[in-house]
Amino acid sequence: MGLYVKKPVVIEAFQLGKDALPDWCKAAIAEGEVRLNYDGAAVIRTLEGVHWADPSDFIIKGVEGELYPCKPKIFKKTYRPARQRQSPLSRLFRLFGRPAS
């Protein structure tokens, strides 16, 4: 037995009941992989079987496209917002400012 550190991977996620449904979740609903309930909860078919997501849980799209719920407390301990990629020109403007017009 050893100790392991989770690899840094970028995932997509949204908070149920707080964020707008992303297109990938709408597609999963259309395909029957996710069902939204009237009470704000969701039922998700995951690789491990059917899981419930309570309102305010995060729904995560994993690296293989799999969906699964995550409690907010665990999500905040495990993930942080990813930095958006910047173009080299954007970096130069940030460092030195925009040229005068």
C-alpha positions as CSV (number, residue, x, y, z in Angstrom):
1,M,0.0,0.0,0.0
2,G,1.3,3.5,-0.8
3,L,0.2,7.1,-0.8
4,Y,-1.1,8.6,-4.0
5,V,-1.9,12.2,-5.2
6,K,-4.7,12.8,-7.6
7,K,-3.4,13.9,-11.0
8,P,-4.3,17.5,-12.0
9,V,-7.0,17.1,-14.6
10,V,-9.4,19.8,-15.8
11,I,-13.1,18.7,-15.5
12,E,-16.3,20.4,-16.3
13,A,-18.9,20.9,-13.6
14,F,-21.9,22.9,-12.6
15,Q,-23.8,23.4,-9.3
16,L,-27.3,21.9,-9.5
17,G,-30.0,24.5,-8.9
18,K,-27.5,27.4,-9.0
19,D,-25.8,27.3,-12.4
20,A,-27.4,27.1,-15.8
21,L,-27.5,23.6,-17.3
22,P,-24.5,23.2,-19.7
23,D,-25.1,21.7,-23.1
24,W,-23.5,18.4,-22.1
25,C,-26.0,18.0,-19.3
26,K,-28.9,18.9,-21.6
27,A,-27.6,16.2,-24.0
28,A,-27.4,13.7,-21.1
29,I,-31.0,14.5,-20.2
30,A,-32.1,13.9,-23.8
31,E,-30.3,10.6,-23.8
32,G,-31.9,9.5,-20.5
33,E,-28.6,9.5,-18.5
34,V,-29.9,12.3,-16.2
35,R,-33.4,12.9,-14.9
36,L,-34.3,16.2,-13.2
37,N,-36.9,16.0,-10.5
38,Y,-39.5,18.6,-9.5
39,D,-37.8,19.1,-6.1
40,G,-34.6,20.2,-7.7
41,A,-32.8,16.9,-7.3
42,A,-31.4,14.8,-10.1
43,V,-31.0,11.1,-10.8
44,I,-27.8,10.3,-12.7
45,R,-26.8,7.0,-14.4
46,T,-23.1,6.7,-13.5
47,L,-20.4,4.1,-14.2
48,E,-21.1,2.7,-10.7
49,G,-24.9,2.6,-11.0
50,V,-27.7,5.1,-10.3
51,H,-26.9,8.0,-8.0
52,W,-29.0,10.8,-6.6
53,A,-27.8,14.4,-6.7
54,D,-29.4,16.8,-4.2
55,P,-30.1,20.5,-5.0
56,S,-26.7,22.3,-4.6
57,D,-24.7,19.2,-5.4
58,F,-22.1,19.6,-8.2
59,I,-22.6,17.5,-11.3
60,I,-19.2,16.6,-12.8
61,K,-18.3,15.5,-16.3
62,G,-15.2,13.4,-15.9
63,V,-12.2,12.9,-18.2
64,E,-13.9,10.1,-20.1
65,G,-17.2,12.0,-20.4
66,E,-18.8,10.2,-17.4
67,L,-21.2,12.1,-15.2
68,Y,-21.4,11.9,-11.4
69,P,-22.6,14.0,-8.5
70,C,-20.4,15.5,-5.8
71,K,-21.3,17.1,-2.5
72,P,-20.3,20.8,-2.3
73,K,-18.0,20.3,0.7
74,I,-16.1,17.6,-1.1
75,F,-16.1,19.6,-4.4
76,K,-14.5,22.6,-2.7
77,K,-11.8,20.5,-1.0
78,T,-11.0,18.6,-4.3
79,Y,-11.3,21.2,-7.0
80,R,-10.4,24.9,-7.7
81,P,-11.4,27.0,-10.7
82,A,-9.1,26.3,-13.7
83,R,-7.2,29.2,-15.2
84,Q,-8.4,30.2,-18.7
85,R,-5.8,29.9,-21.4
86,Q,-4.5,33.3,-22.5
87,S,-3.0,34.1,-25.8
88,P,0.6,35.4,-25.9
89,L,-0.7,38.8,-26.9
90,S,-3.1,38.9,-23.9
91,R,-0.2,38.1,-21.6
92,L,1.9,41.0,-23.1
93,F,-1.0,43.4,-22.7
94,R,-1.4,42.3,-19.1
95,L,2.3,42.8,-18.4
96,F,3.0,46.0,-20.3
97,G,-0.4,47.5,-21.0
98,R,-2.2,48.1,-24.3
99,P,-0.4,50.3,-26.9
100,A,-1.7,53.9,-27.3
101,S,-4.0,54.4,-30.2
